Amino acid sequence: MSTPETEGSAGTSVDRQPARSGNTFVGDVWVNFKRWNLKAVRNPFVLVVSLVQPIIFLVLFTEVFGNVAGSAVDRGIPGINYETFLVPAIAIQVALAAAVTSGIGLVNDIENGMFEKVLVTPMNRTAVFVGKTAAEVFRISLQITIILGLGVLLGAEIVTGFVGAVGIVAVGILFSLWFVALSNSLALLTRDQESTIIGANLLQFPLLFLSSAFLPLEALPNWIQTFARYNPVTYGVDTARSLMLDRDVMTVIDVTWFDGTLDAVVPGVAVLAGLALAFGAVAVYLLSRASSSDVV
């Protein structure tokens, strides 16, 4: 029996129009934000590991290397202790370590079939990535806050107070975005947990140690200084450190357009934002190219 939807006025059948999804971009982001936070709460082991490692670095470096490194720091940035010098670097390390877990979570979704289910839903692919990233940014902000509090207990001083602490958290979040995107890109390319972990960790530690994170660049060999000038960690650490100390300590870009601290913060934020946009575009592109047949 024909109906108005299946038969035209001339008696010929016409195709039904597919039902439009009632999803919105913001709604898709929120759904993915909640899902990834719930997943983290149900499996807190990865979160704990990504936080414990930087805490160990903070305690060991201040207690074991504090006296030796302190003299080098005093020559580079007079008037501060090693704890104050180190805390911004550990905040960036937290962002880096937490970002590594982002790709691991995506690989887990691929391996258990959840990623395939997400792909066949009408959700916007960009919203899927944004929601996942937002959940990770939320957790990273909490972890950096813990590190700042622990650093203060160990003797670090945030000269700029609460505003500076908020700024350091914001810089850590901005820094994490490019590595979150890179970690997810590795997951989409390899679709293998071990390969993603090895690839991310292979980058993590050279980036940390070949930068201004643990010692002033002036105290490091020339070849490390050269590498550090192109190392994103240097820009993140120097920007956070400038907010910590309320002075321009940027070692790789000499800007005098602003006043004091902003001479370090503005170029540092610009570089990190550019990296986040570039790597984020790659991750969204790879996600948009993914299909159910790719992940079977």
C-alpha positions as CSV (number, residue, x, y, z in Angstrom):
1,M,0.0,0.0,0.0
2,S,1.4,3.3,-1.0
3,T,1.8,6.3,1.3
4,P,2.5,10.0,0.6
5,E,6.1,9.4,1.6
6,T,6.7,6.6,-0.9
7,E,4.6,7.7,-3.8
8,G,4.7,10.9,-5.8
9,S,1.7,12.6,-7.4
10,A,2.3,10.7,-10.7
11,G,2.4,7.4,-8.9
12,T,6.2,7.0,-9.0
13,S,8.2,6.1,-5.9
14,V,10.6,8.6,-4.4
15,D,13.4,8.0,-2.0
16,R,13.0,8.8,1.6
17,Q,15.2,11.6,2.9
18,P,17.5,10.3,5.6
19,A,16.7,11.6,9.0
20,R,18.9,14.4,10.2
21,S,20.8,14.0,13.3
22,G,19.7,16.2,16.2
23,N,23.3,16.4,17.5
24,T,25.0,19.7,18.0
25,F,28.7,20.4,18.0
26,V,28.6,21.4,21.6
27,G,26.5,18.5,22.5
28,D,29.0,16.1,20.8
29,V,31.9,17.7,22.7
30,W,30.1,17.3,26.0
31,V,29.3,13.7,25.4
32,N,32.9,12.9,24.7
33,F,34.1,15.0,27.5
34,K,32.0,13.0,30.0
35,R,32.9,9.7,28.5
36,W,36.6,10.2,28.7
37,N,36.5,11.5,32.3
38,L,34.4,8.5,33.4
39,K,36.8,6.2,31.7
40,A,39.7,7.9,33.6
41,V,37.9,7.6,36.9
42,R,37.2,3.9,36.3
43,N,40.9,3.2,35.5
44,P,42.9,5.7,37.6
45,F,46.2,3.8,37.2
46,V,47.4,5.7,34.2
47,L,46.5,9.0,35.8
48,V,48.4,8.1,38.9
49,V,51.5,7.0,37.0
50,S,51.5,10.1,34.9
51,L,51.5,12.2,38.1
52,V,53.9,10.1,40.2
53,Q,56.7,10.3,37.7
54,P,57.0,14.1,37.8
55,I,56.6,14.1,41.6
56,I,59.6,11.7,41.8
57,F,61.6,14.0,39.5
58,L,60.6,17.1,41.6
59,V,61.7,15.5,44.9
60,L,64.8,13.7,43.6
61,F,66.1,16.7,41.7
62,T,65.6,19.1,44.5
63,E,67.1,16.8,47.2
64,V,69.8,15.1,45.2
65,F,70.9,17.7,42.7
66,G,69.7,20.8,44.4
67,N,73.1,21.9,45.8
68,V,75.0,21.2,42.6
69,A,72.4,22.6,40.2
70,G,71.7,25.5,42.5
71,S,75.0,27.2,41.8
72,A,74.5,27.0,38.1
73,V,71.0,28.4,38.5
74,D,72.3,31.3,40.6
75,R,74.7,32.2,37.8
76,G,72.0,32.1,35.2
77,I,69.1,33.7,37.3
78,P,70.5,35.2,40.5
79,G,68.4,35.3,43.6
80,I,66.3,32.2,43.4
81,N,66.6,28.7,44.8
82,Y,66.5,25.5,42.7
83,E,63.0,24.6,43.9
84,T,61.6,27.8,42.4
85,F,63.6,27.2,39.2
86,L,62.5,23.6,38.9
87,V,58.8,23.7,39.6
88,P,57.7,25.3,36.2
89,A,59.7,22.6,34.4
90,I,57.9,19.9,36.4
91,A,54.6,21.5,35.6
92,I,55.5,21.2,31.9
93,Q,56.7,17.6,32.4
94,V,53.2,16.8,34.0
95,A,51.6,18.2,30.9
96,L,53.9,16.1,28.7
97,A,53.5,12.9,30.6
98,A,49.7,13.2,30.8
99,A,49.5,14.0,27.1
100,V,51.3,10.7,26.3
101,T,48.4,8.8,27.9
102,S,45.9,10.4,25.5
103,G,47.1,8.3,22.5
104,I,47.1,5.2,24.7
105,G,43.4,5.7,25.6
106,L,42.6,6.1,21.9
107,V,44.4,2.8,21.1
108,N,42.4,1.1,23.8
109,D,39.2,2.3,22.1
110,I,40.5,0.9,18.8
111,E,41.4,-2.4,20.3
112,N,38.1,-3.0,22.1
113,G,36.0,-1.8,19.2
114,M,34.6,1.3,20.9
115,F,36.4,3.6,18.3
116,E,34.6,1.7,15.5
117,K,31.2,2.4,17.2
118,V,32.0,6.1,17.6
119,L,32.9,6.3,13.9
120,V,29.5,5.0,12.8
121,T,27.6,7.5,15.0
122,P,26.4,10.9,13.5
123,M,28.8,12.7,15.8
124,N,31.0,15.4,14.4
125,R,34.6,14.0,14.1
126,T,36.1,17.3,15.2
127,A,33.8,17.4,18.2
128,V,35.0,13.9,19.1
129,F,38.6,15.1,19.2
130,V,37.8,18.3,21.0
131,G,35.7,16.6,23.7
132,K,38.5,14.0,24.3
133,T,41.1,16.8,24.4
134,A,38.9,18.9,26.8
135,A,38.7,15.9,29.2
136,E,42.5,15.5,29.2
137,V,43.0,19.2,29.6
138,F,40.8,19.2,32.7
139,R,42.8,16.4,34.3
140,I,46.1,18.0,33.3
141,S,45.1,21.3,35.0
142,L,44.4,19.4,38.2
143,Q,47.7,17.6,38.1
144,I,49.7,20.8,37.5
145,T,47.9,22.4,40.4
146,I,49.0,19.5,42.6
147,I,52.6,20.0,41.5
148,L,52.5,23.7,42.2
149,G,51.2,23.1,45.7
150,L,53.8,20.4,46.4
151,G,56.5,22.8,45.0
152,V,55.5,25.5,47.4
153,L,55.7,23.0,50.3
154,L,59.2,22.1,49.2
155,G,60.3,25.7,49.3
156,A,59.4,27.1,45.9
157,E,58.1,30.7,45.6
158,I,55.5,31.8,43.1
159,V,56.4,35.5,43.0
160,T,53.3,36.4,41.1
161,G,51.0,34.7,43.6
162,F,47.6,33.2,42.7
163,V,47.5,35.0,39.3
164,G,50.9,33.6,38.4
165,A,49.8,30.1,39.4
166,V,46.7,30.3,37.2
167,G,49.0,31.5,34.4
168,I,51.3,28.6,34.8
169,V,48.4,26.1,34.7
170,A,47.2,27.8,31.5
171,V,50.6,27.6,29.9
172,G,50.8,23.9,30.9
173,I,47.5,23.3,29.2
174,L,48.4,25.2,26.1
175,F,51.7,23.3,25.9
176,S,49.9,19.9,26.3
177,L,47.7,20.5,23.3
178,W,50.3,19.9,20.7
179,F,51.6,16.7,22.4
180,V,48.0,15.4,22.9
181,A,47.4,15.9,19.2
182,L,50.7,14.1,18.4
183,S,50.0,11.2,20.7
184,N,46.5,10.7,19.1
185,S,48.1,11.0,15.7
186,L,50.5,8.2,16.6
187,A,47.6,6.1,17.8
188,L,45.7,6.6,14.6
189,L,48.8,5.8,12.5
190,T,50.0,2.8,14.4
191,R,46.8,1.5,16.0
192,D,49.0,-0.4,18.4
193,Q,49.5,0.4,22.1
194,E,53.1,-0.6,22.4
195,S,54.1,1.4,19.3
196,T,52.2,4.5,20.6
197,I,53.9,4.3,24.0
198,I,57.4,3.7,22.5
199,G,56.9,6.6,20.0
200,A,55.7,9.1,22.6
201,N,58.3,8.1,25.3
202,L,61.0,8.2,22.7
203,L,60.3,11.9,22.2
204,Q,59.3,12.7,25.8
205,F,62.7,12.4,27.6
206,P,65.0,13.9,24.9
207,L,62.6,16.9,24.7
208,L,62.8,17.3,28.5
209,F,66.6,17.0,29.0
210,L,67.6,18.8,25.8
211,S,65.9,22.0,27.0
212,S,66.1,24.7,29.7
213,A,64.0,22.5,32.0
214,F,66.6,21.4,34.6
215,L,69.5,23.8,34.1
216,P,69.9,27.2,32.5
217,L,71.0,26.9,28.9
218,E,74.2,28.8,29.7
219,A,75.3,25.8,31.8
220,L,74.7,23.3,29.0
221,P,76.9,22.3,26.0
222,N,76.6,24.3,22.8
223,W,74.9,21.5,20.8
224,I,72.2,21.2,23.5
225,Q,71.7,25.0,23.4
226,T,71.2,24.8,19.6
227,F,68.7,22.0,19.9
228,A,66.9,23.7,22.8
229,R,66.2,26.8,20.6
230,Y,63.9,24.6,18.4
231,N,62.5,22.5,21.3
232,P,58.9,23.2,22.3
233,V,59.7,22.3,25.9
234,T,62.0,25.3,26.2
235,Y,59.3,27.7,25.2
236,G,56.8,26.1,27.6
237,V,59.3,26.0,30.5
238,D,60.6,29.6,29.9
239,T,57.1,31.0,29.6
240,A,55.9,29.2,32.8
241,R,59.2,30.2,34.6
242,S,58.7,33.9,33.7
243,L,55.2,33.8,35.2
244,M,56.7,32.1,38.3
245,L,59.4,34.7,38.8
246,D,57.7,37.8,37.3
247,R,60.6,38.5,35.0
248,D,61.7,37.8,31.5
249,V,63.8,34.6,31.5
250,M,63.1,33.6,27.9
251,T,66.4,32.2,26.6
252,V,65.6,31.5,23.0
253,I,63.7,34.6,21.8
254,D,64.8,38.2,22.5
255,V,61.7,40.4,22.5
256,T,61.6,43.9,23.9
257,W,58.2,45.0,22.6
258,F,56.4,44.7,25.9
259,D,57.3,45.3,29.5
260,G,59.2,42.7,31.5
261,T,57.5,39.4,31.9
262,L,55.3,39.9,28.8
263,D,58.5,39.9,26.7
264,A,58.7,36.2,27.5
265,V,55.1,35.3,27.9
266,V,53.7,36.7,24.6
267,P,56.2,35.0,22.2
268,G,56.1,31.8,24.2
269,V,52.3,31.6,24.0
270,A,52.4,32.5,20.3
271,V,54.8,29.6,19.6
272,L,52.8,27.1,21.7
273,A,49.5,28.2,20.1
274,G,51.0,27.7,16.6
275,L,52.2,24.2,17.5
276,A,48.8,23.3,19.0
277,L,47.0,24.5,15.8
278,A,49.4,22.7,13.5
279,F,49.4,19.3,15.3
280,G,45.7,19.6,16.1
281,A,44.9,20.0,12.4
282,V,46.9,16.9,11.6
283,A,45.1,14.9,14.3
284,V,41.6,16.1,13.2
285,Y,42.6,15.2,9.6
286,L,43.6,11.7,10.5
287,L,40.5,11.3,12.6
288,S,38.3,12.5,9.7
289,R,40.0,10.0,7.3
290,A,39.4,7.1,9.7
291,S,36.6,4.7,8.8
292,S,35.2,1.5,10.2
293,S,37.1,-0.6,7.7
294,D,40.4,1.0,8.9
295,V,40.0,-0.2,12.5
296,V,38.7,-3.7,12.0
